[in-house]
Structure formats: structure tokens, C-alpha cells
Amino acid sequence: MVNFNFATVLTPEIAMAALALILLAIGLLIPPGARKGMMPLTVFSLLGVLGYTLFDFFYGSKASFLSGMYLHDQFAVYFKVLFLLAALLVVLSSGGYVQKFAEHRGEFYSLIMAATLGMMIMAGAGELITMYVGLELMTISFYILVAYLADNARSSEAGIKYLVLGATSSAILLYGISLIYGLTGSTQYTEIASGIGGNLTPASFLATVFLLAGLGFKISLVPFHLWAPDIYEGAPTPVTAFLAVASKAAAFAVLIRVYLLMMNSQAFSATGQTLLVVLASLTMIIGNLVAIPQTNIKRLLAYSSIAQAGYLMVGIIAVSVAGVKGVLFYAMIYVFANMGAFAVATHVAEKQGSDDIKDFAGLIRRSPLAAVVMTASLLSLAGIPPLAGFVGKFYLFSAVMDQGYTAIAYIGFVMSMVSVYYYLSVVKVMFLGEGEGLPDIPVQGAMKFSMLFTMIITLAIGIYPTPLAQMAFAAAQSLIK
Amino acid sequence: MLMIVFLPKDEGKTIKIVAAIGTFVSLVLSLYAFLTYNQALGGMQFNVTIPWIPDLGVTLALGVDGISLPMLLLTNIIGFSSIYASWNMELRPKEFFILLLILITGVMGTFIARDLFIFFLFYEIVVIPIYIMVIIWGSSKRVTKEYAGMKLTIYLLIGSAFLLVGLIALYLAAGKNGNPTFMFDQLAARQDLYSPAFQKVAFGLMLFGFGSLISMFPFHSWSPDGYAGAPTAVSMIHAGVLKKIGGYGLIRLGIMVLPLGAKFWAPLIAVLAICNVLYAAFIALAQKDLKYVIGYSSVSHMGYVLIALAALNPTAMTGAIAMMFAHGVMSALIFSMIGFIYEKTHTRNIAELGGLAHQMPRLAIGLLLAGMASLGLPSTVNFISEFTIFMGTIHVFPALAMLGIFGIIFTAVYILRMIANVLFGPRRPEWDHLTDIRGAELVPLVVCVFVIFIAGIFPNILMGLINNGVYSSGLAKVLETVSQVKMGGLF
């Protein structure tokens, strides 16, 4: 094993933990009047960590330590970059929204940092217990964040719902982990893989299904998706964005590791593969079809994010470098597209106090930038070239077709065309609606920056995807030799 | 080197002039390419090749040959005229012209791409601007513009979903030797990697995708509704060139890359093509709305292109490409004239119009000439192309070709009926206040009529180039090989 220093390898994690605590302290110490400075403070600290993590991705030493308990490979670092970017964009676009709860601003940012730390641990975990600790850190932070609008009944309701359902799913996950430990005597991915053997016993099958259910809850895989719309609708919009993007990506990071390292035995792959194909197809179909009649933008985005989870699952089914690369690539562009859409939703919700799609009427006249960004983001989610979503879907579906699963690629493409229908109906309202009586809502400051940034990145990756594709490829290769 | 002209998108009141200059520049550039294309050399010329996404094997490769150059020229002619056809646009002109220019750029890019991925990318760029243009600037007469726009978009996107599956399958099959590529010529060169069974399936998928784009029966119903709902410029571009991407794609990708698949599906295409010709012509007879007449007539004309493609011989191919060019210019002219009629009278109902030649003689000339071209009067380019098509088809599908020629009679009936009812007849006092088209509005008329007749009277200008393209691009060779393969067709 190479010689290395814990401190350098764990810098991002340590920095995030410190940041969470410092922000908490500052929020308590400084007078309310000075609390406006917290947003820039958070942003710049995050930028620092992000810069270091990017450097780490390209040049840092890679190692696993504590006898494989924690992995520091390019795969993990890629996800860390993704989480940090998501956190950064959420903080940037939440500036105005956070004014609503001026009393507890410090805690808000602190909790986002804590959740990000949890996700980083999930991505780096080399065994189930560490993964579980990260997952709980993330989830518990989210319980609080979802219920953050204390005087809003919907937000509190969403918080309770998320708590109850989340705790149930954690229990199932934990049960699965304990079953696996009982069967193999280890919690480490690589050892489990050799311990679980070639035969699929009822117990090991049950354990893997429980694991899948626990993680499937986080990525809102059908049939574990029912919580998503209610909670997305009730939670504060920036939190919804973070929940939809980063929490889902973290669960995918774990799922890829668990699935590819632990369950690659022959016996599982036949049954498990069929199961995953069915679940992924159902997720794409139900997510897209149920999104059609939605009238609330957050519910619409919730169903669309369920559908997006289905597309990502397709990449896992491929079980190949190309498939993992597709998932990594798509997860990254999904961050930008979804963050763009949610930034606009946050902006409108903040200025008009409403999440109904009909209140987006005439947005092209009232706030041209917001309307254009929303259009670009939605079309990228739909996979229309020249936006990034198209290239991402191309990677995913060509990987799975290469492995001979043509049917699921058909479902995916037809469903993405169905999704164009509901995405365009939002576009239609924005461009065609009169919007009489609704105020002009120009975009300013950090919000403007985050909108422009997401749109430019979405467009740039769509036109010239090579750099990101190379990064995703390097990360995928670090996982599958 | 012919770079894509990434058109200016400036703001301000001068937007129309900027748009006109932008399209004029690209028209001149494509004319330059047209005139300096070296026919003796043949093949792809004016090439630009830049590796784009190395891990997928995507190359940004642009260039033209005898097949794509007429299409490029057509795009520019129509793009240029469509700017003038929407000269009186008052509602949100800035957005309108931005979207229009994106649209034209997308179509141009599709024709000059030598790489399948880039081809698809450009093709899909055009879909969303069209949707937005239809819902904002469209008109709701028989169907609402929202309905028309959504129908058009969904049809095209579902078609392209199937196309994309076919495309990926092809890409993976071609990449079996470990060297993935999207280049058309590379794909075509790797014939031995595609089994006949694979070719059948892949061509079927592409037929579905391109077929819905070229409004092949029974996937044609978006076309009349879409044209009726769309603003004039969009109808012009859509009927004029966008539809032709379907035919172009079938030649470039379907027949050149998957010849055995094409052979398998050819009889079905021929039968559906005749359905197009006759069925759409019958429906056009019964229409009351001017745009619906032309919408169905364009479906009917695409039938000729399809049957020529199904004949799978060089003469018919030349005819098909010439027909696409001819129909493009003609339909652009006719849609712009109808656009002016609608703009001035606010109706497109044939029964309410009449005797317009009294008030608007110049417009009447335009519509009359376009109508004559549509029914294939000799000395128009349309006659030449129809003639070539039937020359090429009649010995392959004698019965079907006869039926197709029969269809020309119906075309004559509905076109003449429309012209007679709209333009001639007694002077109607309610239209006395109308002014004839003038100034900038004359540009589409002059440009298109000039092209129709110059290419009709000196056919060699166009046909020589296309013929050269068919032979030098290797298409003719592919067709020769195919004709020798004995294979059970669909019937």
C-alpha cells in the first residue's frame, strides 16, 4: 500500500465537517444584521473545497485505507465534485429564499454542509456500515431541512412524512445489511462478493432485495417512489432541488458500488438483472406518464426526477465501463439541468409565492432570462440536442444496447419523447400565456449567476462533451478494472 | 471551405435587415459552392473535418456532394425568401427572426453533415423552434395552433426516437471491429458487418423515422394540420426543406448504408407511396382551406419521391432528388403567396375568395406559376423531375407507376380548381381595398419563379450535378449491387 497521509486524502471531508460546525457557530455568534454575509462566506468556502477536490481528481494519490473501509478512488472523487457543485448551486440560488427564515440562516447552511458530508462518505465508503453512517447523516440533515419552514403546514407535513418513510426505509436497509453480515461474516464489499458465493439462496436473495429497497427509496425507484411528489412539493424549493439532485446521486454512487462489486456473482446476475430491468422500465414509464397531468411545478419536477432515475438505472443494468460512465456523465449533467430548473422555480416561488405552473404565464416577457433558462433545462432533461441531456442519454442507451438489452432502450426513447410533451407544456405556458396581473420579476445577483452558469454548462457540454466524458471515463475505469 | 454560416442574432429594430443580410450571405456562399463544385472530381468537396467526441467516434465533418449540394442551395433559397415572406411580422419580431435563423441553420447543418451524429444533432435542433413558432405566431382556423404545434412535434419526436434506436444499433454494429465511427462513408464501407436480418430491422426503424418526416402514408396526418397552424415562413421551410430531410436521410443512410434492408422494404414503400399520391390527392380535392389543399398536395408529391426511392435505380434516384428540389421551391412559393393572401384578406377559405386577380395581379401571377409548377407543366423544373422519376420507375413497378401518373390528373384538378376559384371569376367588391404585393414582398416571388424556370428550361444545370452526385458518391454502385442480389421481398 502506498504511503499517504490521512489528512490529505480526507481533506474535503474534514473541510466540510469543519465548515458545518463553523457556520453553526457563526450563525449563533454574529448579530442578526450581519447574517447576510453568511451566504457569500459559504459560497467561497465551498469554492475552495471544490477547487481542491477537482485538483485531487486529476493529480491526487489514490488509495484505500483502514483495510478497505474507506476508498479514495477517482470514482469517489468524481461524486464528491458532483455533490459540492450541487451544494454550491443550491446555496447560490437560495440567497433570497432564505430571507424568509432569517432567524435560522446559519443552521440552514450548516445543515446543507452536513448533508454534503454525509453524501461524500457514502461515495467513499468501502463497506456497508460506513455507507450507512453517511446515509444517515445525510438523511437526518434532510429531515430537518424539509421541515424548515416551521410555520408552514405543508413543510412540516412533508418533514414528518419524510421522517416516517425514511426511517422505515433505513430499517429495511439495515435489516438487509445484517442479513448479509450473517451470511458472509463481513460488511466489506469485496469480501461479501467472495462470501456470498455462486448460489442464490432465499436468504441472500432477500438480503439483496432489502438492500435494493433501501437504496431504491433514496433514488425514488418505482415502486418506492410514492413519497417523492408530496415531499418535493412541501419542502422549501432549494431543499427540494438538493434532495432531487444530490441525495439521489449519492444513492446511485452506493448502488453502483454495491451492485458492481458485491453482487457480481453469476447466480445473482440472472435474477437480479431481470428485476432491475423491470424496475427501471416501470420507473421510466410511471414517472413520465404521471408527470403529464401535474399542475404544480415541483410535483412535475418530482415525477420527472423519478423518470430520470429510471434512465440512470439503465446505465447500471449495462454492467460495463460504458454503462457506469454513462451514469456518471448523466448524473453530472442532471445536476446542472435540474438545478437550472429549480433555480427558476425558486425564483418564481420567492417573488410570487406560488408553485403553480399557471403562474409561470408570460414569464418570457416578465423575466426573459428565467424563461430561457427554464426552457433550456427542461429540454435538456427531455434529451433534446444540442443540450447536454441528449449526449447523456446517448451514452446510457448505447451502453445498454451494446449489452443486448434493446427493449429497455426502446422504452427509454419513447418515454423521453413522451416527456417532451409535459416539458413543452410548461414552455408553452411561459411563452404563450398572457400573465396579466402578474408582476415583472427580473433576476439579480447570485441567482442570475447560478441560472446563467447552469444554462451555459448545459449547452457547452451538449455541444462539446469530450472533457466531461473523459472525466467520467476515468472515474468509471477506477471502479472496474 | 464552406463553413456553416452561424447566423447573426443581433437585437434591435434592424433585425429584419440583419436577418436578410445573413441569409443573403449564406445564399451567395452556397451559390458559390454550387458553381465551383468540381464535377469532374465528384465526391465530397469543401470538407471540414474536426474530431469532436473521440470516445464515441464522433467527428465534426462537413462537406457537400452532388446529392446534398442541391439541398443546401434549396435551403438557402427558401431561407432567403422566407425572411421576406414574413417581412410584415409585427408581433415580437426579434424572437421570431432569431428562431427562424436557428431553424435555417439547423436545416443547413443537416444537409452538410457527413457524420451521422452531427446530422441527427442538427435535425433535432429544428424541432423545438418550430414548436415555439407555431404556438406563438401560428393561426387557429380549423384546429387550434396549440394542437397543431403539439401534433407536429410529437409526430416528429416519436419518429426520431425510432430513428435514434436504429442509429445506435447501426453504430454498435459498425463498431464491432473496435473502431467506432459515425461517418457516413465509413458506415457505408463496412457492409460486411451488417447481416441481412440486421439490415431489415435497422432499415425498418429508419423508414419509420424518416417516413414520418417525409409524411409517408399513414404517418402523414401531422403535415396538413401542422402547415395550416404554422406561420408562413415556417410552412415554407417545413414543406420546402425540412420534409426533404426524410428523403435525403433515406438515400444517404437507408439506401447507401443498408442496401439489403432497402431492397426488402422497397415494395412496401412503393405501395405506401402510391397511397400517398392518390389518397392525399383525393383529400386535397375536398378541402376548403387553401393551406390544407397545399398541405395535402405536398403529401401527395412526396409520394413521387418515395416511389422513386423504392425503385432503387440511378435514374429514379436522380429524379427523386430533383423532385425534392423542385417541390421545395414550388411549395415555398405557393405558401408565401397564400401567406400574403391570408395576411391581406384574413381568410383562407376558398369559397370566400374569388377574383383576386383583379385587385392583386402580381400575386395572381405568383400563385398561377406555382400552381403550374405543382402540376408539372413542361418548362418548369417539376416537369423534368417527374418525368425522370417515371422514367426510372415504370419498368420496376409498372402498375404502380401507372397509378402514380394517374395521380397527376387529380393534382391538375385540385390545383386548377383552387386557382380558378381564388384568382379568377367576377370582381368581388369586398376585396377592392386590397393592395398588391410590392417591395420586399416581391422577393420570394421573383427568386422562386426564377429558379423554377431556369432549372426547368436548362435542366442540365441541376440534373447534371445530381446525376454526378448519384454516380460519384457510390450510390449508383450500391444500387447496381443490390439489383443483383436475389432476395425475397415483402410481397
Interface residues (C-beta under 8 A of the other chain):
Chain A: I364 L379 I384 P385 P386 F390 V391 F394 Y395 F397 S398 M401 D402 T406 A409 Y410 F413 V414 S416 M417 V420 Y421 L424 V427 K428 F431 L432 Y464 P465 T466 A469 Q470 F473
Chain B: W52 I53 P54 D55 L56 E95 F120 L121 E124 I125 V127 I128 Y131 I132 I135 I136 E146 M150 T153 I154 L157 I158 S160 A161 F162 L164 V165 I168 A169 Y171 L172
